[in-house]
Amino acid sequence: KRGRAKVRTKILEAHANVKDLNLIESKMNFIKAWQSLPEYGVSLFVVKFHGERKEELLGISANRISRMTLTGEHITSWRYNTIKAWNVNWETGYMMVQLGSGANIIFQCLSADCKVVHEFIGGYIFMSMRSKESNQALNQDLFHKLTEGWN
């Protein structure tokens, strides 16, 4: 009974915080809460890292690549500004990311074609290279070079 009373109190408190909001304000609050989640904007792929036996997750977001367990626990991350190059062996499905430190990250894509992961990385790196000016011309050649590695 104590637990029910606690839950009831929390529901009433939450309702009091939103009961006077109009539809647009409610939607904006929902979007802000959604965007504040730690995994917002992260695309997840099941991969197998070279030398590892178990499958793991590769998270790709706007500013980094992350290595995670299948339960979503963060292991490590690499920011795009530390990436020197990335290559794909299209026959085996292995991808290698070369870091500026000289280290290589090698993994095999299991849940999607490596082409998709390659496009995500290339697209995000392309976007990070653009200036904040809205009138900047789109460099289509660079975009295609970064995202169409299979051609």
C-alpha positions as CSV (number, residue, x, y, z in Angstrom):
1,K,0.0,0.0,0.0
2,R,2.9,2.4,0.7
3,G,4.3,1.8,-2.8
4,R,0.9,2.6,-4.4
5,A,0.6,5.8,-2.5
6,K,4.1,6.8,-3.6
7,V,3.3,6.1,-7.2
8,R,0.0,8.0,-6.9
9,T,1.8,11.0,-5.5
10,K,4.4,10.9,-8.3
11,I,1.7,10.7,-11.0
12,L,-0.2,13.7,-9.5
13,E,3.1,15.7,-9.3
14,A,3.9,14.9,-12.9
15,H,0.3,15.8,-14.0
16,A,0.5,19.1,-12.1
17,N,3.6,20.0,-14.1
18,V,1.9,19.6,-17.5
19,K,-1.8,20.1,-17.0
20,D,-1.8,23.7,-18.0
21,L,0.3,23.3,-21.2
22,N,-1.3,23.6,-24.6
23,L,-0.8,21.0,-27.3
24,I,2.3,22.8,-28.9
25,E,3.9,23.3,-25.5
26,S,3.3,19.6,-24.6
27,K,4.8,18.4,-27.8
28,M,7.8,20.7,-27.4
29,N,8.4,19.4,-23.8
30,F,8.2,15.8,-25.1
31,I,10.7,16.5,-27.9
32,K,13.1,18.2,-25.4
33,A,12.8,15.3,-23.0
34,W,13.4,12.8,-25.9
35,Q,16.4,14.8,-27.2
36,S,18.0,14.8,-23.7
37,L,18.1,11.0,-23.5
38,P,21.7,9.8,-23.6
39,E,21.2,7.6,-26.7
40,Y,19.3,10.2,-28.7
41,G,20.6,10.4,-32.3
42,V,22.7,7.3,-32.0
43,S,22.3,4.7,-34.8
44,L,23.2,1.2,-33.5
45,F,24.8,-1.6,-35.5
46,V,25.6,-5.2,-34.3
47,V,29.3,-5.8,-35.1
48,K,32.1,-8.2,-34.2
49,F,35.4,-6.5,-33.4
50,H,38.5,-8.2,-34.7
51,G,39.9,-10.6,-32.1
52,E,36.7,-10.7,-30.1
53,R,34.3,-13.7,-29.8
54,K,31.2,-11.9,-28.8
55,E,29.0,-9.5,-30.7
56,E,28.9,-5.9,-29.6
57,L,27.2,-2.6,-30.6
58,L,28.7,0.1,-32.7
59,G,26.9,3.4,-32.1
60,I,27.3,6.1,-34.7
61,S,26.2,9.7,-33.8
62,A,26.9,13.2,-35.2
63,N,30.2,13.6,-33.4
64,R,31.6,10.2,-32.5
65,I,31.6,6.4,-32.9
66,S,31.0,4.4,-29.8
67,R,31.7,0.8,-28.8
68,M,29.1,-0.7,-26.5
69,T,28.0,-4.1,-25.1
70,L,24.8,-5.6,-26.4
71,T,23.0,-4.3,-23.3
72,G,24.0,-0.7,-24.3
73,E,26.8,-0.2,-21.7
74,H,29.4,2.2,-23.1
75,I,32.9,0.8,-23.5
76,T,34.7,3.5,-25.4
77,S,34.3,6.3,-28.0
78,W,36.2,7.8,-30.8
79,R,35.5,11.4,-32.0
80,Y,35.5,12.0,-35.7
81,N,38.4,14.5,-35.4
82,T,40.6,11.6,-34.2
83,I,39.8,9.5,-37.3
84,K,42.6,9.6,-40.0
85,A,40.9,7.3,-42.5
86,W,38.5,4.4,-42.8
87,N,38.4,1.5,-45.3
88,V,36.0,-1.3,-46.1
89,N,36.8,-4.7,-47.5
90,W,33.6,-5.1,-49.5
91,E,34.1,-8.9,-49.9
92,T,34.5,-9.8,-46.2
93,G,32.4,-7.0,-44.8
94,Y,35.2,-5.9,-42.5
95,M,35.7,-2.2,-41.8
96,M,38.9,-0.6,-40.5
97,V,39.0,2.8,-38.9
98,Q,42.4,4.3,-38.6
99,L,43.0,6.8,-35.7
100,G,45.5,9.6,-35.6
101,S,47.2,7.8,-32.7
102,G,48.1,5.0,-35.1
103,A,45.6,2.6,-33.6
104,N,43.2,0.7,-35.9
105,I,39.7,-0.4,-35.1
106,I,38.6,-3.4,-37.1
107,F,35.1,-4.8,-37.0
108,Q,32.7,-6.9,-39.1
109,C,29.2,-5.5,-39.7
110,L,26.6,-8.1,-38.8
111,S,23.2,-6.3,-38.6
112,A,23.7,-4.2,-41.8
113,D,25.8,-4.0,-44.9
114,C,29.1,-2.2,-44.1
115,K,28.1,0.2,-46.9
116,V,25.5,1.7,-44.5
117,V,28.1,2.1,-41.7
118,H,30.5,3.6,-44.2
119,E,27.8,6.1,-45.4
120,F,26.9,7.1,-41.8
121,I,30.6,7.8,-41.0
122,G,31.3,9.7,-44.2
123,G,28.1,11.7,-43.9
124,Y,28.7,12.8,-40.4
125,I,32.3,13.7,-41.1
126,F,31.1,15.7,-44.1
127,M,28.6,17.5,-41.9
128,S,31.3,18.2,-39.3
129,M,33.5,19.8,-42.0
130,R,30.9,22.3,-43.0
131,S,30.9,25.8,-41.6
132,K,27.9,27.2,-39.6
133,E,27.1,29.6,-42.4
134,S,23.7,28.7,-44.0
135,N,24.7,30.1,-47.4
136,Q,27.8,27.8,-47.7
137,A,27.8,26.0,-51.1
138,L,27.5,22.2,-51.0
139,N,30.7,20.5,-52.1
140,Q,29.1,17.5,-53.8
141,D,32.4,16.0,-54.9
142,L,33.6,15.8,-51.3
143,F,30.3,14.5,-50.2
144,H,30.4,11.7,-52.7
145,K,34.0,11.0,-52.0
146,L,33.3,10.5,-48.3
147,T,30.1,8.5,-48.6
148,E,30.5,6.4,-51.8
149,G,33.6,4.4,-51.0
150,W,32.4,1.4,-53.0
151,N,32.6,3.2,-56.4
